[in-house]
Structures are given as structure tokens and as C-alpha cells.
Amino acid sequence: MTDGIAWLAEPQSIAWGGYSVVIAPDLESESLARRVAETTFRPRRARSIGELTGRQAEDLMNGLYDDPLAAIALRHGELDAWSYVIKYGGWQAEFGRGARPVDRGGLHVYHLEFEEENGKPVPPQFGYSHDETLMCAFNLHLDGSWGYDGVRGDPDVASAVQDRLTAAGLPDHDLDRRTVHRTSLEVLQEHFGLTLPRDRILHENLPTMLLTEV
């Protein structure tokens, strides 16, 4: 039994402000974190700062900068064949594909993100890319007001995920958004085998990288 990823639907599941998680198989976690660091829109210096809990990483950034969003921390780790990177601090709207995409060289990369405190409000998002090609992406609220019109990506992969969402009874506009969010995550964890070690991420020390503006 693994933790899966459905626990991300809990309020402030990782940190205030929401979550941004990158998961990939068959690549050690520091290499994955450095690939993620290369995709910031503005140049940033990346340096390893030891092993920290999430709270320690946030406290460090708050202590170093007047603006708690001025820096970004990447905590990373491994679980079986999977590596994962968790973003902290001012990660919102700071990352793109960049000149060297994370999924280059044939890597399979899964990205889960939710700007929970964004007042618009922005729905949670899922994206799966492989070898610089979008394989699957959709809004986890399945909310038409945010342009949800089925799952995008590779026709075979996207249609298989859409079939699983349909089998789970989604979209269902009578359900509250948190239930839809959790059910969508359950579909993804079952279909792609995604999992994250909840207690380790929330309470234990993990290798941490600090990204600061150059």
C-alpha cells in the first residue's frame, strides 16, 4: 500500500499557497531538481543547502528575505523508481518549459500544481510530458468556466485518461470542487501509478536546493 497522490487534495496539503510537484521515474532526484531549476523564467542561482523539512525551508527563506516570495526552495527525494521535487516559496508563475525542458532526453515527467490561495481562483492542473511532447493535460476541477473541454495531449494517452474520468463519474457539476479534485487525483494515481511519500514530505528532512535571483 502506498500513499498515492490523492492526499494533495487536502487543504494546504503541503504548504500555504498550494502545491507544485514534479515526479519522474528513472532519474535520481538531484538531477531532476536541477532540471526543474533550469526552467525558471528569470535566471536563478541554484545551490544545495543540506537536508531540511518543509517548515525549515520556509523559515530559512523568510529569515533571509523581506519578501517570503523572493526565493524558491526545491526539496527532493526518491521512492522506489520515482523521484520527486516539491517547490516552496515564490514558485507561482516562475517556471516554464525553458530552453532545456525537464522532459528532454526521453524522460517521462508528471507535474501537479495548485495555486490554492490565488483569488481568481485558479484550478489545480495536471500535465504529463515525454521527450518534449505533451502527452496528457487537464484542469483537475473539470470546470467549464476555466475552459475544460476534455483531456488534451497524445490521442491514445489522453483518451485513456478521459475514459477513466468518465468511468469515475466525472465531470459531475453537482459535486463540490474538492471532491472532484480528489477523484481526479485518484484516477491519475491509478492510471499512471503515481505516488508520493506523505509523511516524509511533511515531516522529515529532505535534500534541499535554494534558487535565488542572479
C-alpha positions as CSV (number, residue, x, y, z in Angstrom):
1,M,0.0,0.0,0.0
2,T,1.4,3.4,-1.0
3,D,0.4,6.9,-0.1
4,G,-0.6,7.7,-3.7
5,I,-1.3,11.4,-4.6
6,A,-4.9,11.9,-3.7
7,W,-3.9,13.4,-0.4
8,L,-2.8,16.5,-2.3
9,A,-6.5,17.5,-2.4
10,E,-6.5,18.2,1.3
11,P,-6.5,21.9,2.3
12,Q,-2.9,23.2,2.3
13,S,-1.7,19.7,1.8
14,I,1.9,20.6,1.6
15,A,2.2,24.4,2.4
16,W,0.2,27.6,2.4
17,G,-0.4,28.8,-1.1
18,G,-0.9,25.4,-2.7
19,Y,1.4,22.7,-4.1
20,S,3.7,22.3,-7.1
21,V,5.2,18.8,-7.5
22,V,7.3,17.3,-10.3
23,I,7.5,13.5,-10.5
24,A,9.7,11.4,-12.8
25,P,10.9,7.8,-13.0
26,D,14.4,6.6,-13.6
27,L,16.4,9.7,-12.7
28,E,18.0,10.5,-9.4
29,S,16.3,13.3,-7.5
30,E,19.1,15.9,-7.5
31,S,19.3,15.7,-11.3
32,L,15.6,16.1,-11.5
33,A,15.7,19.1,-9.2
34,R,18.5,20.7,-11.3
35,R,16.4,20.2,-14.4
36,V,13.5,21.9,-12.8
37,A,15.7,24.8,-11.6
38,E,16.8,25.4,-15.2
39,T,13.2,26.2,-16.3
40,T,12.6,29.4,-14.3
41,F,11.7,32.4,-16.5
42,R,14.2,34.6,-14.8
43,P,17.8,33.4,-14.3
44,R,18.4,32.0,-10.8
45,R,21.3,30.6,-9.0
46,A,20.8,27.1,-7.6
47,R,22.7,25.8,-4.6
48,S,22.3,22.8,-2.3
49,I,21.7,23.9,1.3
50,G,21.6,20.5,3.1
51,E,18.6,18.5,4.3
52,L,15.6,20.4,5.6
53,T,12.0,19.9,6.5
54,G,9.5,22.0,4.5
55,R,8.9,24.3,7.5
56,Q,12.7,24.8,7.9
57,A,13.0,25.7,4.2
58,E,10.2,28.2,4.5
59,D,11.7,29.7,7.7
60,L,15.1,30.0,6.1
61,M,13.7,31.9,3.1
62,N,11.6,34.1,5.5
63,G,14.7,34.9,7.5
64,L,16.9,35.7,4.5
65,Y,14.5,37.9,2.6
66,D,12.0,40.6,3.5
67,D,9.7,39.2,0.9
68,P,8.9,35.5,1.5
69,L,8.3,35.0,-2.2
70,A,11.7,36.4,-3.2
71,A,13.3,32.9,-3.2
72,I,12.3,29.4,-4.2
73,A,13.3,26.2,-2.5
74,L,13.2,22.7,-4.1
75,R,13.1,19.8,-1.7
76,H,13.6,16.5,-3.5
77,G,13.7,12.8,-2.8
78,E,13.2,9.3,-4.1
79,L,10.7,6.5,-3.6
80,D,11.4,3.2,-5.4
81,A,11.8,4.0,-9.1
82,W,10.3,7.5,-8.7
83,S,12.0,10.8,-8.0
84,Y,10.0,13.9,-6.9
85,V,10.6,17.6,-6.4
86,I,8.5,19.8,-4.2
87,K,8.5,23.6,-4.7
88,Y,8.3,26.1,-1.8
89,G,8.3,29.9,-1.6
90,G,7.6,32.1,-4.7
91,W,7.2,29.4,-7.3
92,Q,3.9,30.7,-8.7
93,A,4.2,31.8,-12.3
94,E,8.0,31.4,-12.2
95,F,8.5,28.2,-14.2
96,G,8.0,27.3,-17.9
97,R,9.5,24.7,-20.3
98,G,12.7,26.7,-20.9
99,A,15.4,26.1,-23.4
100,R,16.2,22.8,-21.7
101,P,12.8,21.2,-20.8
102,V,12.7,18.9,-17.8
103,D,11.4,16.0,-20.1
104,R,14.3,16.2,-22.5
105,G,16.2,13.0,-23.4
106,G,13.2,10.7,-23.3
107,L,12.2,11.4,-19.6
108,H,8.6,10.9,-18.5
109,V,7.6,13.9,-16.3
110,Y,4.4,14.4,-14.4
111,H,3.6,17.8,-13.0
112,L,0.8,18.5,-10.4
113,E,0.1,22.1,-9.4
114,F,-2.5,24.1,-7.5
115,E,-2.3,27.8,-6.6
116,E,-4.7,27.3,-3.7
117,E,-4.6,30.9,-2.5
118,N,-4.9,32.6,-5.9
119,G,-8.0,34.8,-5.7
120,K,-9.2,34.1,-9.3
121,P,-9.4,31.1,-8.3
122,V,-7.1,29.0,-10.5
123,P,-8.0,25.3,-10.7
124,P,-5.4,22.5,-10.0
125,Q,-3.6,21.4,-13.1
126,F,-2.0,18.1,-14.3
127,G,0.5,17.8,-17.1
128,Y,2.4,14.7,-18.3
129,S,5.1,15.2,-20.9
130,H,7.6,12.8,-22.5
131,D,10.7,13.7,-24.7
132,E,9.5,17.3,-25.1
133,T,6.0,16.2,-26.2
134,L,2.8,16.9,-24.2
135,M,1.1,13.5,-23.6
136,C,-1.7,14.5,-21.2
137,A,-3.0,17.7,-19.5
138,F,-6.2,18.9,-17.9
139,N,-7.8,21.0,-15.3
140,L,-8.5,18.8,-12.2
141,H,-11.7,20.7,-11.3
142,L,-13.0,19.7,-14.8
143,D,-14.6,23.2,-14.6
144,G,-16.0,24.6,-17.8
145,S,-15.5,28.2,-16.7
146,W,-11.8,27.5,-17.0
147,G,-12.0,26.1,-20.4
148,Y,-12.1,22.4,-19.6
149,D,-13.0,20.6,-22.8
150,G,-11.7,17.1,-22.2
151,V,-8.2,15.9,-21.8
152,R,-5.5,17.3,-24.2
153,G,-2.4,15.6,-25.5
154,D,-1.5,12.4,-27.3
155,P,-4.7,10.9,-28.6
156,D,-4.2,7.5,-27.2
157,V,-3.0,8.6,-23.7
158,A,-5.5,11.5,-23.4
159,S,-8.4,9.3,-24.4
160,A,-7.5,6.6,-22.0
161,V,-7.4,9.1,-19.1
162,Q,-10.7,10.6,-20.3
163,D,-12.3,7.2,-20.3
164,R,-11.1,6.7,-16.7
165,L,-12.5,10.0,-15.6
166,T,-15.8,9.2,-17.3
167,A,-15.9,5.8,-15.5
168,A,-15.3,7.6,-12.2
169,G,-18.4,9.7,-12.9
170,L,-16.6,12.9,-13.9
171,P,-17.3,15.6,-14.8
172,D,-20.2,16.0,-12.3
173,H,-21.0,19.6,-11.7
174,D,-23.2,18.7,-8.7
175,L,-20.0,17.6,-6.8
176,D,-18.0,20.1,-4.8
177,R,-14.6,21.0,-6.2
178,R,-12.6,19.3,-3.6
179,T,-14.3,16.0,-4.2
180,V,-13.7,16.4,-7.9
181,H,-10.1,17.3,-7.3
182,R,-9.5,14.3,-5.1
183,T,-11.3,11.9,-7.5
184,S,-9.3,13.3,-10.5
185,L,-6.1,12.6,-8.5
186,E,-7.2,9.1,-7.7
187,V,-7.8,8.5,-11.4
188,L,-4.2,9.7,-12.1
189,Q,-2.6,7.7,-9.4
190,E,-4.3,4.5,-10.6
191,H,-3.7,5.1,-14.3
192,F,0.0,6.2,-14.1
193,G,1.0,4.6,-10.8
194,L,1.9,7.9,-9.3
195,T,2.8,8.1,-5.6
196,L,4.4,10.5,-3.1
197,P,5.6,9.7,0.5
198,R,3.3,12.0,2.5
199,D,4.9,11.7,6.0
200,R,8.4,12.0,4.6
201,I,7.4,15.2,2.6
202,L,5.5,16.8,5.5
203,H,7.7,15.9,8.5
204,E,11.2,14.6,7.6
205,N,14.4,16.2,6.3
206,L,14.9,16.1,2.5
207,P,17.8,17.4,0.4
208,T,17.0,21.0,-0.4
209,M,18.1,23.4,-3.2
210,L,17.7,27.2,-2.9
211,L,17.0,29.2,-6.0
212,T,17.9,32.9,-5.8
213,E,17.8,35.7,-8.4
214,V,21.1,36.2,-10.1
